[in-house]
Amino acid sequence: MTRTKKAPSGIISIEDVAKMAEVSITTVSRVINKKGTVKEKNRVKVANAIKELKFQPSVFAQRLATGKSNVVALIIPRYEGVFYSFYALELIRATGNLCEVFKLDLLLHLTDSHTRNPLNLRGLGGVMFSDIIGTRYQVEEALNSGIPTVIINNYVKDLPVSCIAIDNAGGAENAVNYLISSGHKKIAHISGDVATQAAALRLEGYIQALKKNNIPVKEEYILKTDYSRGQARSAAETLLKMADAPTAVFVASDSMALEVMTLAREMGKNIPTDLSIVGFDDNPSGLYGPVALTTVRQPLIKMAEEGVKELNRLMTLKKGAQPRKIILPTELIIRESCRNL
């Protein structure tokens, strides 16, 4: 009399399949991963056991067995209001959309620049860093581990890593040149967090534009913030209460520029009659205020998409793939928030 093997209860493991098929765990693994030679009779026994037990192979285990993974991590620096940030949401959306096209599974990781926590790189096929604020050691860790790595929104010269950045300095310089061509000489700048490469380069572009036009750089006209609307409001109040107040201000982000506009109107100022404002981002919210915001358009979606394309290229080629370094141009979008003096 033939005994029917009883299916185990609870979670089914590869050991249960091996036991029912009366083969080794190695044989089951080879059948699942379609790897190596397996006798036809054993292959059939394993297939029947998998079907009877309704066994679902671990995707992670398969990746370890084949040495390949389609999981990519997007590393974004954690900061207050990150999920309300136009910048972060655009990057996540564009990255997710293109990962789906390339059939890559996206893992989102928020990292704290104040703690030196190592990344868990196990099971990753590639990693994309959005900027490297306090996370350079993680970039180096990924590179040393041989994991395909891409950095976006930061141009890195001294590491053998692919990067896709934006011409922040050039965009800022164009914005300030536009204000100068409109007759403004008293131009202030409300910067973002200069610990970030983007904010530092926008400040650099502002200074370069003034110097090239022989306009003195006034330190009191430069107010540094952390990119928050609260600090933008405080900076705007400081500028507008000056005895020699500026006639124009270049702001490092649209979100902050809109806060400057709000504060100026609360103080009884007219935009752009009393103050001309230029932002940076081309955030759609800049279109719907009382005055449409003149801004520098940065190609966030293209930057994220180019990052995913480059990561997919590195993952496909793996060995011998040379890193690429790309700078994307910006565009000045002229609307209603500036006037000719």
ZABA-444932 format. One record per residue: residue in three letters; x, y, z of N, C-alpha, C, O in turn. Coordinates in steps of 0.1 Angstrom, whole numbers, plus 2048, in hexadecimal, padded with zeros to 3 digits. Each point is the difference from the previous one (the first is absolute). Layout:
REM ZABA-444932
ALAXYZXYZXYZXYZ ...
REM end
This chain:
REM ZABA-444932
MET8087F48007F880C80080980C800809801808 THR7F48097EF80780D7FF7FB80A80A7F4803800 ARG8158038087FC80A80980180E7F98098037F9 THR7ED80580A80080D7FB80680980A7FD80080C LYS80E8087F08078098097F780B8047FA8077F7 LYS8057FB8157F880B80680780E7FE80B801804 ALA7ED8087F680680E7FF80180680D7F77FF808 PRO8148087FA80180780D7F780C8017FB8067F6 SER8027FD8177F780C80280980C80280B7FF803 GLY7EF80D7FC80780D8028088047F47FC7FD7F5 ILE80F80A80D8088067F58087F47FA8077F9806 ILE7F88067EC8077F67F980E8057FD80280B7FB SER8087EC80780E8047FE8067F77F57F97F67FC ILE81380D8008067F87F68047F28058007F77F9 GLU8028098148027F38077F47F77FE8017F37FF ASP7F38128037F47F87FE7FE7FB7F27FC7F47FE VAL8088147F87FF7FB7F280A7F57FE7FD7F67FA ALA81080B80C80A7F67FE7FB7F38078037F57FA LYS7F780C8117FC7F48087F57F97F88007F47FF MET7F68147FC7F57F97F88057FA7F37FC7F57FC ALA80E8127FE8057FB7F380B7F58028047F97F6 GLU80080581680A7F780480D8027F88077F77FA VAL7FD81680680D8057F980680980A7FB80480B SER8118017F28088098087FB80E7FE7F98037F6 ILE80A8068147FC80E7FF8078067F47FB8097FA THR8127F38048078057F47F97FD7F38008097F7 THR7FB7EB8087F87FD7F47F48097FE7FD8057F5 VAL7FC7FD8167F48097FF80480E7FC7FA8067F7 SER8117FF80E80580D7FD8048017F17FD80A7FA ARG8097EC8018058007F27F38007F78008067F5 VAL7F67F280F7F48007F87F980E8007FC8057F5 ILE8038018167F980D80280880B7F77FA8087FA ASN8137F880780880A7FA8057FC7F28078077F9 LYS7F47ED8028037FB7F280F8017FE8058057F6 LYS8027F581480E8018008067F28007FC7F7808 GLY80E8067F08077F38007F87F57FB7F58027FB THR8107F28067F97F47FA7F97F980C8067FD80A VAL7EE8007F37F77F88097FA7F57F87FB8027F5 LYS8057F28117FA7F47F97F18037FE7F9806808 GLU8027F67EC7F28037FD7F67FB80A7F7807803 LYS80C7ED8027F67FA80A80080980D7F6801806 ASN8168047FE80080880C7FA80E7FD7F9805809 ARG8098007EB7F980D7FC7F17FF8017FA809805 VAL8017EB7F67F17FE8017FC7FF80E7F5805804 LYS8127F38047FC7FF80E80080D8087F7803808 VAL8138057F580080D8077F58097FB7F9807808 ALA8047F97EB7F58087FA7F37FC8067F7808803 ASN8077EB7FF7F37FB8057FF80480F7F5803805 ALA8167FC80280080480F7FD80E8017F8804809 ILE80E8057EF7FD80E8007F18037FE7FA808806 LYS8017F17F07F28027FC7F77FB80C7F6807803 GLU80D7EE8027F77FA80B80180980C7F5802807 LEU8178027FD80180880C7FD80F7FE7FF80880A LYS7FF7FC7E97FD80E7FD80C8098057FD80A806 PHE80F7F17F880C80780580380C7F78007FF7F4 GLN80280C81380480D7F980F80280380380380B PRO8067FC7EB80E80280380380E8047FA8097FC SER80F7F880D80480E8058088077F580A7FB7FB VAL7F08118028078087F580E8048058098007F8 PHE7F880381580D80480580A7F47FF80C8027FC ALA7EF7F28078097F47FF8047FE7F280C7FC7FD GLN7EB8067FA8047FE7F280B80A7FB8097FC7F9 ARG7F581080C80A80A7FD80E7FC80580A8027F9 LEU7F67F981380D7FC8068067F47F880C8007FE ALA7EB7F77FE8057F47F88058047F280A7FA7FC THR7F080F7FE8048047F280A80B8008078027F6 GLY7FB80581580980B8017FB80C7F980880A7FE LYS7EC7F77FF7FA80B7F97F48068087F97F8806 SER8058157FA7F58068077FB80B7F88078087FA ASN7EC7FA8067F980B7F97FB80A80A7F98097FC VAL80C7F68107FC80A80A80A80C80080C7FD802 VAL7EF80F7FD80980C8017FB80880B7F4801803 ALA8158068047FC80980B80280E7FC80A8047F9 LEU7ED80580A80180E7FF80280680D7F87FF809 ILE8148077F980480680D7FD80F8008078077F9 ILE7F07FD8107FD80F80180380580E7FC7F980A PRO80B8127F780380580D7F38048077F78067FA ARG8087F68137F480480880180E80480A805806 TYR7EB8027F87FF80E8057F18038037F77F97FB GLU80781180D7F28038047F78037F38048087F8 GLY7F17F28087F78027F48047FA7F37FC8047F6 VAL80C7F180B8057FA7F47F57FB7F78018017F4 PHE7F47FA8127F57FB7F87F680B7FB7F67FD7FA TYR80D80F80A7F980B7FA8088087F77FC80B7FA SER8107F080380A8077F87FE7FD7F17FF7F57FC PHE7FF8167FC7FF7FE7F280B7F97FA7FF7F77F8 TYR80D80C80C80D7FA7FC7FF7F18028027F87F7 ALA7FC8048168007F28037F57F87F98027F57FB LEU7F28118057F57F97FA8027FE7F17FC7F57FA GLU80A8157FF8037FE7F280A7F57FD7FE7F87F7 LEU80C80881280A7F67FE7FB7F28028027F67F8 ILE7F68088137FA7F38037F77FC7F58007F47FB ARG7F88158007F67FC7F58077FC7F47FD7F67FA ALA80D8128018077FD7F48087F48018017F87F7 THR8068068148087F48027F77F38008037F67FA GLY7F280B80D7F67F58017FB7FC7F27FF7F47FD ASN7FD8167FC7FA7FD7F280A7F97F77FD7F77F9 LEU81080E80780A7FA7F78047F28058047F77F8 CYS7FD8078158037F38067F67F67FB8047F47FD GLU7EF8108027F67F77FC8027FC7F17FE7F47FC VAL8078157FC8037FE7F280B7F57FF7FF7F77F8 PHE80B80B81080C7F78007FE7F38088097F8802 LYS7EB8078047FC7F580980A7FF80C8057F5803 LEU7FE81680380880180C7F780280C7F68087FF ASP80D7F280C7F880280C80780B80880C800803 LEU7EC80B80080680B8077FE80080F7F57FD805 LEU81680580280080180E80480E80480B8057FD LEU7EC80280B80380E80480680080E7FB7F9809 HIS81080E7F880780080D80380F8048078077F8 LEU7F47FD81380380E80580C7FF80A8007F7809 THR80A8107F480C7FF80980380D8077FD80B7FC ASP8087F481080380B80980F8047FF8087F7803 SER7FB8157F980D8047FE80880280D80C801800 HIS7EC7FF80B80780380D8057F380780780080A THR7F57F47F08047F48068077F87F57FC8007F5 ARG80F7F980F8087F87F67FB7F28008087F6803 ASN7EC8087FA7FA7F27FF8047FA7F27FD8067F6 PRO8097EE80A8037FA7F37F37FB7F97F67FD807 LEU80B8037EC7F57FB7F87FF7F180080B7F9801 ASN7E98027FF7FF7F17FE7FF7FD7F17F68027FA LEU8157FA8018027FE7F17FC7F27FC8007FD7F4 ARG7FD7FB8157FD7F27FD7F47FF7F77F5805803 GLY80C7F47F27F57FD7F77FD80B7F67F77FF7F9 LEU81180C8077FE80B7F78077FE7F380C7FB800 GLY7EE8087F58068007F380780D7FC8088007F7 GLY7F380B80F80680D7FD7FA80A80A7F67FD807 VAL81180E7FA7FC80B80A80280D7F980A8037FA MET7EC80680880080E7FB7FF80980C7F6800807 PHE8138097FA80180A80B7FA80D7FA8058057F6 SER7F18018117FC80E7FD8088098097FD80280B ASP80D8047EF80A8088078087F88097FD7F4802 ILE80D8118048087F980A80380880C80C803804 ILE7EA80280280180980C8047F780C7F77F9806 GLY8158077FE8057F880B8007F17FE8017F9809 THR7FD8037EA7FF7F27FD80B7FB7F77FF7F67F9 ARG80C81280680B7FC7F78057F28048047F87F7 TYR7FD8068168057F38047F87F47FB8057F57FE GLN7ED80E8017F77F57FB8037FE7F17FF7F57FB VAL8038167FE8047FF7F180C7F77FF8017F77F7 GLU80A80D81180C7F87FF7FE7F28048067F77FA GLU7F280680F7FD7F38057F97F87F48047F47FE ALA7F38127FB7F97F97F580A7FD7F58007F67FA LEU80981480380A7FF7F58097F48048047F87F7 ASN80180881580A7F68047F97F28008087F67FF SER7EB8098037F97F47FF7FE7FB7F27FB7F57FE GLY8088137F87FE7FC7F27F18027FC7FD7FA7F5 ILE7FB80C8127F28027FC7FF80C7F780580B803 PRO7F47F37F17FE80B7F77FA80C8087F67FF806 THR81080D7F87FC80C8087FF80C7F78098027F7 VAL7ED80680B7FE80D7F97FC80A80A7F97FE80A ILE80C80E7F47FD80C8087F880A7F88058037F5 ILE7F080280F7F980B7F980080C80980180080C ASN7FE80C7EE80080D80680D80380780080880A ASN80B7F27F280D80380680A7FC7F68017F47FC TYR80881580080B7FD7F680C7FD808806808807 VAL7FF7EB7F880B7FB80880C7FE7F78007F87F7 LYS80A81080B80C7FF7F880A7F58048077FA7F8 ASP7FA80481580B7F98067FD7F18048077FA807 LEU7EE8017F47FC7F28027FD7FA7F27FA8067F8 PRO8097ED8067FD7F97F37F17FC8017FD7F4800 VAL7FA8157FF7F27FE8017F88087F680480B7FD SER7F27EF7FE7F78077F67F880B8087FB7FD80B CYS80480E7EF7F780B8067F98087F68058027F5 ILE7EF80280E7F88087F87FC80C8087F97FF80A ALA80C80D7F27FD80C8087FA80B7F77FE7FE7F4 ILE7FE80D8137FA80B7F980980C80080880280A ASP7F88067EC80980C8007FA80B8097FA80A7FB ASN8087F48127FB80980A80680E7FF7F980A801 ALA8147F67FD80780D8007FC8087F37FD80C801 GLY8027ED7F47FC8077F47F28058007FD80B7FC GLY7FA7ED80A7F28048027FE80C8097F98097FD ALA80F7F780E7FF80C80980680C7F97FA80B801 GLU8117F47F880680B7F97F68067F67FF80C7FF ASN7FA7EC7F97F78047F77F48088067FC80A7FB ALA8007F18117F580780780480E8057F980A7FE VAL8137F780780580D8058038097F47FE80C801 ASN8087EF7F48028087F47F38067FB80080B7FB TYR7F57ED8067F38057FB7FC80C8097FB80A7FB LEU8077F58127FC80B80980980C7FD7FB80C800 ILE8117F27FD80980B7FD7FC8077F380080C7FF SER7FD7EC7F77FB8057F37F38088017FD8087F8 SER7FC7F58137F380780280380D8087F6807804 GLY8167FC7FF80480D8078037FF80F80380A806 HIS7FC7EA7FF8027FE80F80F7FF8038087FA7F9 LYS7FC80D81180E7FF8058017FC80F8097FA805 LYS7EC8098027FF7FC80E7F87F28017F4800802 ILE8147F67FB7FA7F27FF8057F880C80C7FE802 ALA7EB7FC8058037F880C7FF7F17FC7FB7FD7F5 HIS80A7FB8137FF7F17FE7FC7F980D80780280A ILE7EF7F67F67FC7F880B8047F27FC7FA7FA7F7 SER81080080F8067F47FB7F97F48087F980280A GLY8097F27F07FC7F480880C7FC809808808803 ASP7F87EC80180A7FA80980D7FE7F88007F77F7 VAL80A81280B80C7FF7F88087F480380B7FE7FA ALA7F17F980F8067F38027FD7F77F48077F67FD THR7EE80E7FC7FD7F87F38078077F580280C7FF GLN8027EC7F78078057F57F88097F880480B7FA ALA7EF7F28047F78097F87FF80E8068018097F8 ALA7FD7F88157FF80D80680D8087FF80080C7FD ALA80B7ED80580D8078008038057F180580B7FF LEU7F77ED7F78028047F27F780C7FC8048087F8 ARG7F07F880E7F780B7FC80580D8077FE80A7F9 LEU8077F581280680C80780C8047F780280C7FE GLU8067EB7FE80C8037F77FB8077F38078097FC GLY7EF7F27FE7FB8067F47FB80E8028028097F7 TYR7F77F98147FC80E80480B80980180080B7FB ILE80B7F180C80C8098028078027F380480B7FD GLN7FD7EB7FA8078017F37F880B7F88078087F9 ALA7EC7F78067F88097F880380F8058018097F7 LEU7FF7F981680280E80580E8047FC80280C7FB LYS8087EC80780E8047FD8028037F18078097FD LYS7F47EE7FB8018027F17FA80D7FB8038057F6 ASN7F38008127F980C7FD80580C8087FA80B800 ASN8117F380780680B8087F780580B80080C802 ILE7F87EC8047F780480A8067FA80E8037F4800 PRO7FF81580A8067FB80C7F77F58077F4801800 VAL8137F58057FA7F58087FE80580E80A802807 LYS7EA8007FE7FE80480E7FC7F48087F67F97FE GLU81280580C7FE7F48097F28018077FA7F5802 GLU8028178017F38018077F47FC7F77F57FE805 TYR80E8027EE7F57FC7F68007F17FE7F77FB7F9 ILE8127FD80E8007F27FE7FC7FA80D80680180B LEU7EE7F87F57FB7FA80C7FF7F17FE7F97FB7F6 LYS80D7FD8128017F17FE7F57FA8097FE80380C THR7FB7F37EE7F67F98088027F17FE8097FB7FA ASP7ED7FD80C8007F27FE7F67FB7F67FD7F4800 TYR7FF8147F77F67FD7F67F28018057F67FD7F9 SER8088058147F28008067F980D7FD80680A7FF ARG7ED7F58017F880C7FE80180A80C7FF80C7FE GLY8027EE80E80180880C80C8097FF80080C803 GLN80C7EE7F980C80880080080A7F480580B800 ALA7F47F17F57FE8097F57F880D80480380B7FC ARG7F37F280C7F880C8058088098097FF80C7FE SER8097EF80B80980880880A8087F880280B803 ALA8047EE7F38098077F77FA80B7F880680B7FF ALA7EE7F37FC7F980A7F97FC80C80980280C7FB GLU7FA7F18117FD80B80980D8098037FF80C801 THR80C7ED80080D8078038038097F480480C802 LEU7FA7EF7F28048087F47F680C7FE80580B7FD LEU7EE7F38057F780A7FE80080B80A7FB80B7FE LYS80B7F280E80180B80A80D807800802809808 MET8077F47EE80C8077FF7FE80E7FB7F78037F9 ALA81280680C7FF80E7FC8028017F17F98087F9 ASP8117F18028037FF7F17FB7F37FB8087F77FC ALA7EB8078047FA7F37FC8027FD7F18018097F8 PRO8017EA8058027FC7F27F38027F87F5800806 THR80D8027ED7F48017F77FD7F37FA7F57FE7FA ALA8147F88077FD7F37FB8077F580880A803807 VAL7F17F17F98067F58077FF7F37F87F67FD7FB PHE8167FC8058007F37FA8007F680B809800809 VAL7ED7F77F77FE7F680A8037F27FB7FD7FD7F5 ALA80A7FB8148057F37FC7F67F67FD8047F57FB SER7EF80D8097F67F67FC7F38077FF7FE80B806 ASP7F97F07F27F38067FE7F780080D7F9809802 SER8097EC8057F880080D80480B8097F7807806 MET8157FC7FB80580C8087FC80D7F97FC809807 ALA8057F77EC7FC80D7F97F18038027FD80C801 LEU7FB7EA7FF7F18038037FE80580E7F7808802 GLU8117F38077FF80580E80580F8017FA808807 VAL8107FB7F180580E8007F58097FA7FD80B805 MET7FC7F07F17F58087F97F580280A7FB80B801 THR8017EA8077F680180A80380B80A7F8808804 LEU8147F780280480980A80180E7FB7FC809807 ALA8097F97ED80080E7FA7F28067FF7FE80C803 ARG7F97EC7F97F28057FE7FA80380E7F980A801 GLU80A7EE8097FB80280E80680D8057F9807808 MET8137FD7F480680D8047FC80C7F780580B802 GLY7F17F27F67FB80B7F78078037F47FE80A7F9 LYS80B7ED8038088027F47F97FA7F47F87F6801 ASN80A8107F37FB7FB7F480A7F97F880C8047FF ILE7F07F07FC8097F87F87FB8017F17F47FC7FE PRO8148097F980E80280180480F80180B8047FF THR7EB80580480380E80080A80480B80A8077FD ASP7F57F380F80980380A80C7F680280A803805 LEU7F37F17F680B7F68017FE7F67F47F57FA7FF SER8168047FA8007F57F58057F380680A801808 ILE7F07F47F58047F38068037F67F57F87FE7F6 VAL8137FB80B8027F47F78037F480980880180A GLY7F27F47F38027F38078087F77F88078037F6 PHE7F97F080F8087F57F97F97F38037FE7FC80B ASP7FE7FD7EA7F97F38007F67FF7F58007F57F9 ASP7F88158057F47FF7F87F67F78067FA7F77F9 ASN80380B8147F67F98077F28057FB7FE80C7FF PRO7F97EB7FD7F38057FB7F88098097F88087FB SER80B7F88127F980980980380E7FD7F9809804 GLY8127FA7F680480D7FC7F78077F780080C7FE LEU7F87EC7FB7F78057F67F38068067F98087FA TYR8047F38127F28028057FF80A80C7F6802806 GLY8158067FC80080A80A7FA80D7FB7FB8007F4 PRO80480A8137FB80D7FC8088057F47FB8087F7 VAL8127F58088098047F58077F37FC8077FA808 ALA7F98037EB8077F57FB80F80280280580A7FC LEU8027EC80980E80180480A7FD7F47FF7F67FA THR80A81480480B7FE7F780A7F780780280180B THR8037F57ED8087F580780A7FA7F67FF8037F4 VAL80A7F58118097F87F97FB7F27FF7FF7FA80B ARG7FE8017EA7FB7F37FE80C7F68018098017F7 GLN7F67F581280B7F68007F97F37FC7F57FD805 PRO8127FB7F37F97F37FB8017F580A8087F67FE LEU7F080B80C8007F580B7FD7F37FA8067F6803 ILE7EF8097F57FB7F37FB80B7FA7F78037F4801 LYS8028147F680B7FB7F780C7FC8088067F57FC MET7FE81280E80B7FC8087FE7F28078097F8800 ALA7EB8068057FD7F38077FF7F57F58067F5802 GLU7F480E7F38007F67F580D7FC7FB8037F47FD GLU80681680180E7FE7FB8077F780B8087F87FC GLY7F580B8108067F880B7FD7F27FF8087F7802 VAL7EB8067FC7FB7F28008067F97F38047F5801 LYS7FC8127F48067FB7F380F7FC8028047F57FC GLU80381480B80E7FD8028027F580A8097F77FE LEU7EF80880C8007F580A7FD7F37F98077F6802 ASN7EF80A7F57FD7F37F980B7FC7F68037F47FF ARG8048167FB80B7FD7F880B7FA8088067F67FB LEU7FD80F81080B7FB8097FD7F28058087F7800 MET7EB8078037FC7F38058007F57F58037F4802 THR7FB8107F28007F77F480E7FC7FC8037F57FE LEU80681680180D7FD7FC8097FA80C8097F87FE LYS7F480D80E8067FC80C80F8027FF80580B804 LYS8037EB7F780F8028018048087F47FC7FF7F5 GLY80E80A80E8068087F67F880C7FB8058087F7 ALA7EF7FB80F7F880B7FC80780D80680280180C GLN8008097EB80680C8047F580A8047F68017FA PRO80D8068117F680A8057FE80C7F780A8037F8 ARG7EB8038087FD80B7F87FD80C8097FA7FE80B LYS80A80E7F17FD80C8087F980A7F78058047F5 ILE7EF80080F7F78087F77FB80C8087FC7FF80B ILE80480D7EE7FA80C8067F58057F68028027F5 LEU7F27FF8117F48047F87FE80F80180280680B PRO7FA8007EA7FE80E8007F38048077F67F8801 THR8098158037F48068067FA80A7F68058037F5 GLU7EF80280E7F980A7F77F980A8097F97FD809 LEU8098107F37FA80B8077F18017FB7FE8027F4 ILE7F97FE8157F28017FC7FB80E8057FE80280D ILE7FF8077EA7FC80E8047F18018017F97FD7F7 ARG8028078157F28028027FD80E80580580A7FA GLU7F47F88117FB80D80480780680C7FD80B804 SER80C7EE80380580580D80C8097FF80680380A CYS7FE8017EA80B80A7FE7FB80B7F87F87FF7F7 ARG80E80D80B7FD80C7F880D8077FC80A7FE807 ASN7F580A7EE80B8087FC80080D8097F6806802 LEU8167FE80380080C80880080C7F680080B805 
REM end
